[in-house]
Amino acid sequence: MKYQDAKFLTSAPDIHSLPTDEGFEVAFAGRSNAGKSSALNCLTEQKGLARTSKTPGRTQLINLFELDEQRKLVDLPGYGFAKVPLAIKEKWQKSLGEYLQKRECLVGLVVLMDIRHPMKDLDQDLIYWAVDSELPVLVLLTKADKLKQGARNATLKQIREASLAFCGDVSVELFSSLKGLGVKQLTRKLNEWYQVE
């Protein structure tokens, strides 16, 4: 699968404005400052594919990127942002929830968490929801370059053990878009979900 060929397809405020519900979609979700856009740009080797911002909470729409006719990457609105009016926050949460519950072609969920602040309540809610829906989850512990190797590996072990409590298909990997750490593991998992030979 050539992730470098990803191209922007569309932005939608809610599930009703998305393209036809067919093929395979893998969604990226995470707190607003977890490094979601950076991870997508790192995966596709394109600096400006997903817009990164110094201001958390900029992704207010569901953004779709096309890999081929059958396969898409989905950048979901970030959650857990502070400096946003409540009404807008609720609207995003609604579109996020609707997408996750009703999109039939969703085959996997990548949940990104800053390795220094993993498994916040909203992260766990999201994983529990996915497991309930029998959706496989890949947890990426982002910004792994911010920790020394010992601390990094200790956190990875701790989160892998904690993830057993979800009783579902949940795997955990280290990730750093700066160092390219974890890109191989991410690509392997996506290929599996997209059923790429």
DORO-207192 format. One record per atom (N, C-alpha, C, O): y, x, z; residue in one letter. Coordinates in steps of 0.05 Angstrom, whole numbers, plus 5000, padded with zeros to 4 digits. Example, Ala and Ser with C-alpha at 12.3 -4.5 7.8 and 13.67 -1.06 7.14 Angstrom:
BEGIN
488652645156A;491052465156A;493452645156A;493452855169A;495552575142S;497952735143S;500152585157S;502352685161S;
REM end
This chain:
BEGIN
497650175000M;500050005000M;502550185000M;502850365017M;504350134982K;506750304980K;509050154994K;510549994983K;509450235020Y;511550105035Y;514350185026Y;516350055032Y;514450415011Q;517050505000Q;518150314979Q;520450314973Q;516350144968D;517149954948D;518349694959D;519149524944D;518549674985A;519549434998A;522449374988A;524049564986A;522949124982K;525649054975K;526448794989K;524848614994K;529048774994F;530048545008F;529648294991F;530248294968F;528648085004L;528047834990L;530047624996L;531447514979L;530247555022T;532147345030T;532547345060T;531047465075T;534747225069S;535347175097S;535346875101S;536446725085S;534146785123A;534046495127A;534846435156A;533946575175A;536446215161P;537146155188P;534846025203P;534846025228P;532945905189D;530745775202D;528345765183D;528545845160D;526145655193I;523645655178I;523845475153I;522445525133I;525545275153H;525845095131H;527045215106H;526845115084H;528445445110S;529745575088S;528145805077S;529045955059S;525745855087L;524046075079L;522646015053L;522245775045L;521746225038P;520146175014P;517446035021P;516846005044P;515945965000T;513445825004T;511645965024T;511546215025T;510245815040D;508545915062D;505845995050D;503845855054D;505746235037E;503246325025E;503246635025E;505246765029E;500846745020G;500547035020G;500247135048G;499046995065G;501247375053F;500947505080F;503747595090F;505247725075F;504347525114E;506847615127E;506147755153E;504547655169E;507447985158V;507248115184V;510148115195V;511948205182V;510448015219A;513047995231A;513548215252A;511748295267A;516048315252F;516948515272F;518848375291F;520748245283F;518148385317A;519848255337A;520348445360A;518748635365A;522448405374G;523048575397G;525848515408G;527348365396G;526348625431R;529048595443R;531048715424R;530448885407R;533548635427S;535548715408S;535949015406S;536849115385S;535349165427N;535849455426N;533249615424N;533249845431N;531049485415A;528449625416A;528049805392A;526149965391A;529849795372G;529649965348G;527949845326G;526649995311G;528149585323K;526649445302K;527449525274K;525849595257K;530049515269S;531049585242S;530449875235S;529649935213S;530750055255S;530150335251S;527150375244S;526450535227S;525450225257A;522550245252A;521950145223A;520350275209A;523149925215L;522649825188L;523750025167L;522350075146L;526050145172N;527150345153N;525350595152N;525050715131N;524250665175C;522550905177C;519950855162C;518951025146C;518750615166L;516250535152L;516550545121L;514850635107L;518850435112T;519350405083T;520750655071T;521150665047T;521450845088E;522951085079E;525451015065E;526251145045E;526750795074Q;529350715063Q;531350685085Q;530950535104Q;533450835083K;535450845105K;536750575110K;537250495133K;537350425088G;538950185092G;537549925087G;538749725082G;534849925088L;533349675082L;533949465103L;535049255097L;533349535128A;534049355150A;536649465162A;536849705168A;538549285166R;541149385177R;540949455206R;540049295223R;541649705212T;541749785240T;544549755250T;546449775234T;544849725276S;547549675286S;547749785314S;545749795329S;550049875321K;550549975349K;550649735368K;550349765392K;551249505356T;551549265373T;548849105373T;548148995352T;547449095395P;544948945396P;545348655389P;547448535395P;543348535376G;543548245370G;544848185343G;545647955339G;544948385326R;546148335299R;544348175281R;545248015264R;541748215284T;539848065267T;539747775278T;538247715297T;541247595265Q;541247325274Q;539647145256Q;539246905261Q;538647255234L;537147105214L;534347215212L;533847445221L;532547065200I;529947155194I;530147305167I;530847175147I;529647565167N;529947715142N;527247785130N;525447885144N;526847725105L;524347775091L;524648005071L;526548015056L;522648185071F;522548405052F;519948385037F;517748355049F;520048405010E;517648374994E;516348644988E;517748824980E;513748654992L;512248894986L;510948864959L;510949044942L;509748634954D;508748554928D;508748244928D;509748114946D;507548124907E;507647834905E;506347694928E;507147464935E;504447814940Q;502847694962Q;503747764990Q;503247625009Q;505148004993R;505548115020R;508448155026R;510048255010R;509148075051K;511948095060K;512148205088K;510348165105K;514248355093L;515048435120L;517148245130L;518848165114L;517148175155V;519147995166V;520548115190V;519248195209V;523148115189D;524748215211D;525847975226D;527547825216D;524847925250L;525647685265L;528147745282L;528647975289L;529647535289P;532047575306P;531247705333P;529247635345P;532847895341G;532348035367G;532747835390G;534147635387G;531347885412Y;531747715436Y;532647875460Y;532448125460Y;533647745480G;534447875505G;537148015503G;537648195519G;538847925485F;541448045481F;543347915501F;543047685509F;545348065510A;547147975531A;549747855521A;550547645530A;550947995501K;553747915495K;553947715472K;555447745453K;552447495475V;552347295454V;552647025468V;551446975488V;554346845456P;554646575468P;551946435470P;550146465453P;551546285492L;549046155498L;548045975475L;545645975469L;549845825463A;549045645441A;547745795418A;545745705407A;548946025411I;547846185389I;545146305397I;543246305382I;545046395423K;542546505434K;540246295431K;538046365422K;540846045439E;538845835439E;537945775410E;535545725405E;539845785392K;539245725364K;537345945353K;535345875339K;537846195359W;536046415350W;533346385362W;531346415348W;533246325389Q;530646305402Q;528946085389Q;526546105386Q;530345865381K;529045635368K;527845725341K;525545665335K;529445865325S;528445945298S;526246145301S;524346145285S;526346315321L;524346515326L;521746375334L;519546435322L;521846195352G;519546045362G;518245875340G;515845875337G;519945745324E;518945575302E;517445745282E;515245665273E;518545975275Y;517246145256Y;514546235266Y;512546215252Y;514446325291L;511946425302L;509846205305L;507446255302L;510645955310Q;508745745314Q;507845605289Q;505545515287Q;509545595268K;508945425245K;508345575219K;507545445200K;508845835219R;508545975194R;505546045190R;504446215204R;504245915171E;501445945166E;500646215156E;498446315161E;502446345140C;501646595127C;502146845145C;501747065136C;502946795170L;503347015189L;500647125197L;499046985209L;500147385192V;497547505198V;497547705220V;495447795230V;499947785229G;500147985251G;502948005261G;504847945247G;503148095286L;505748115299L;506048395311L;504448485326L;508248535303V;508848795314V;511048745335V;513248655328V;510448815360V;512448775381V;513449045389V;511949225398V;516049085386L;517249345392L;518649345419L;520049155426L;518049555435M;519249575462M;520249865466M;518850055458M;522549895477D;523550155485D;521550275506D;521150145526D;520550505501I;518550625519I;519550655547I;517950675566I;522250665550R;523350705577R;523550435592R;523950435616R;523350215577H;523549945590H;521449755578H;522149555567H;518949825581P;516849655567P;516149405583P;516649385607P;514849215569M;513648975581M;515548815598M;514948735621M;517948765587K;519748575601K;518548295598K;516748255582K;519648095613D;518447825613D;518347715585D;516247595577D;520447735569L;520447625542L;518447755524L;517247625507L;518048015528D;515948155512D;513248035518D;511647985500D;512748005544Q;510147895552Q;509747615543Q;507547535534Q;511847455545D;511647175535D;510847165506D;509147005498D;512047345491L;511547355462L;508647425457L;507247305440L;507647625471I;504847715467I;502847495476I;500947445462I;503447365499Y;501647145508Y;501646925487Y;499546815481Y;503946865476W;504146655455W;502346735431W;500846565421W;502646985422A;501147075399A;498147065404A;496546975387A;497247155428V;494447155435V;493346865435V;491146805426V;495046675446D;494246395446D;493846295418D;492146115413D;495446395400S;495246305372S;493246475356S;493046455331S;491646645370E;489646815358E;490846995337E;489647055316E;493247095342L;494547275324L;494347565335L;494847605359L;493547755319P;493348035329P;496148145333P;498048085319P;496348315354V;498948435361V;498748745362V;496748855372V;500748875351L;501049165354L;503649205370L;505749135361L;503349325393V;505749395409V;506549685402V;504849865404V;509049715394L;510049985388L;511950065410L;513949925415L;511350275424L;513150385445L;515150565431L;514650805426L;517550455425T;519450595408T;521050805425T;520950805449T;522550965410K;524251175422K;522551365439K;523551465459K;520051405431A;518251575446A;519251865448A;518452015466A;521051945430D;522152215430D;524052255454D;524752485461D;524752035467K;526652055490K;525152155515K;526452235535K;522552145515L;520952235538L;519452485532L;518752535509L;518952655552K;517352895549K;514452795545K;513752575551K;512852975533Q;510152895525Q;508452775548Q;507052585544Q;508652905571G;507052805594G;507752525602G;506052355605G;510352475604A;511352205611A;510652005590A;509951775595A;510852095565R;510251925542R;507351825542R;506751595540R;505552025546N;502651955547N;501951785571N;500151615570N;503251835594A;502751685618A;503551385614A;502151205622A;505851355601T;506751075595T;504950935576T;504250705579T;504051085555L;502150975536L;499650875549L;498750655544L;498551035567K;496050975581K;496550725599K;494850545599K;498750725612Q;499450505631Q;499750235615Q;498750035624Q;501050245592I;501549995577I;498949915563I;498449675560I;497250105555R;494650025543R;492949885564R;491649685558R;493049985589E;491549855611E;492649575616E;491149385620E;495349565617A;496649305623A;496049095602A;495848855607A;495749195577S;495349005555S;492648865555S;492248665541S;490748975570L;488148855573L;488348575586L;486748405581L;490448535602A;490848285616A;491448055597A;491047825604A;492248125572F;492847905553F;490347785541F;490447565529F;488047925545C;485447825535C;485547755506C;484447545498C;486747915490G;486947855461G;486848115445G;486248325455G;487348095419D;487348325401D;490048455402D;491848415386D;490448625423V;493048755428V;492549055429V;491149155446V;493749205410S;493649495411S;496349605416S;498449485410S;496449855426V;498949975434V;499150255423V;497250415425V;501450325411E;501850595400E;504650695407E;506450545412E;504850965407L;507551085410L;508951085384L;507651085362L;511651065384F;513151065359F;515851195363F;517151165383F;516651355343S;519351465342S;520251475313S;519151625298S;522251315306S;523151315279S;524651585273S;524851665250S;525651715294L;527051965291L;525052185283L;525652355266L;522752185296K;520752405292K;518552325273K;516852485266K;518452065265G;516351975248G;513651935263G;511551915251G;513851935289L;511451905306L;510451615305L;511951425308L;507851585300G;506551315300G;506651175274G;505650955271G;507951295254V;508151155227V;505351125215V;504750915203V;503651325217K;500951315206K;499451085219K;498050925205K;499651065245Q;498150855260Q;499250575252Q;497650385249Q;501850555249L;503050305240L;502050225212L;501349995208L;502150415194T;501350365167T;498350285165T;497650095151T;496750415181R;493850345182R;493450055191R;491849915179R;494849985211K;494649705222K;495649505202K;494349295198K;497849555189L;498949375169L;497049345146L;496549125136L;495849565137N;493949555114N;491549375122N;490549225105N;490749395147E;488549225156E;489348925155E;487848765145E;491648865166W;492648585166W;493148475138W;492648245132W;494148655121Y;494748565093Y;492248565075Y;492348485052Y;490048655087Q;487448675073Q;487648845048Q;486848775026Q;488849085053V;489149275031V;486649455032V;485849555053V;485449505009E;483149675008E;483849965012E;482150145012E;
REM end
